[in-house]
Amino acid sequence: MSQWARRVVVIVACLGALVACSPFADDIDAVKEAETAGLRNEDFVQRLAGDENTVDWSARRWEQYPKNSSIIFVEAAVEKQTREGKTRKIVVQYVYNRVSERTSLHDVLVDGQSQGILAGALQMLLLRLE
């Protein structure tokens, strides 16, 4: 392999590593490990997803607090098939404060509609039964 080709391979590998490193990876891990109602958030979302579905975790600075970079908005998204074959998209939203290291459940969206905390819990239970 030529010197030039090796450099291209190294540059591409480095760029791939940089893309893979999320500035919010530690925040997502903290939210996953935190507990809500006595259950780790990661376990809660995985139970909701079931064995056959995957969970996509993402995070970003929360637009509601543009001047406070310590407030992070974390979402866990699941696309779930019902027994009738319908696809439902469930998004569990958390707020994480980097300074206090506190995590709180913000909202639950089912097919893009806010369920509120109590209604969301009921809706998720019903989805588990479908």
N, C-alpha and C positions, 0 to 999 in steps of 0.2 A: 504494500500500500504506500502510496506516495506521501511525502511530508504534508502536502497541501490537503489531501484527503483525510489524513489523521487529524489535522487541525479542525476541519469541518466537523468530524465525528465528535471531537472533544467539545466544541462549541455547542453543537446540538444537544449533547448530553447535559452540559451545564445549564442550558436554557430550560431543558425539561425538568431538571432538578429545581430550578427556581420557580417554575410554574407550579410544581407539585407542592411547594412549601407555601402554605396559606398563612397570611398574617393573623388569621383568626383560629388557627388549629388549636392553640392552647385554650381559647375561649370555648370552643366546641367541646373539647375534652372536659373542661370544668363543668359545663352544663350537663353533659352526659353523666358525670359522676355525682352531681348534686341530687338530692332527694326531694320529691314532691309527694306529700301524703304517705311517707314511709316507704316509697319505692324509688330506686334509682331511675332517673329520667330515661336513660338509655334502655333499661329493661322495660319500662312502661311503653315506650314507643315501639320497641321490638315486639312486645306482646300484641300491641295494636296491629302491627304489620302482619304478624303471623309468620310461619316458617317459609311460606312460598313467596313472600314479597320482600323487597329491599327498602331500606331507609336512606334517604339522601339528606345529609346534614349540611347546612350552609350558615354563614354568619356575615354580618356587615355592621358598620356603624349605624346607629339608629338615627334616622333623619329627624325625629322629634327633638333630639338634643344635639344639634349640629356643633355646638361649642364644647361639648363634653365628650371627649374621645374615649372615656372609660366606660361608657354605656354601650353595650353590644347587643344586637338583636340576633338571636339564633333561631333557626327553623329546622324542624325535622319533617320532611315530606315523604308521604307514602302513597303510592297508587295501589289500590286494593280492588280485587275482583270480588263481586258478590256472587252468591250461588246462582243468581239469575243471569250472570254474565255481564252485568254492568260494571264499569270502571268508576271507582270513586276516588277522589284525591283528598287526602287528609293532611293538613299541615298543622303541626303543634308548634306554637310560638313561645319562646322564652326570652326574658330579658336578663342579661348578665352584667353585673357591675364589677369591673376589674379591680377597683379600689377596695370595696367592702367584701368582694368575692361572694356576693349574694346572687342567687338565681331565683327568678320567680316566673311562674307560668303566666303568660300574657293573654293568649287567646288560642282557640282551636277553630280552624277553618275546615269545613267539609264542602267540597266542590266550590270553593271560593267564598262561601258564606260564613260569616262569623257566627259561632255558636255560643259564645260566652263560656265561662268556665263550667257552670253547672250543666247547662244544656249540652255543651260539648262532651262532657263526661257521659251523659246519657246517650248522645248520638253515637259515641264510640262504642259503648256497650251494645247498642243495637246493631252496629256494623259487625261486631264480633259474633253476634248471633245469626247474622244473615248467611 
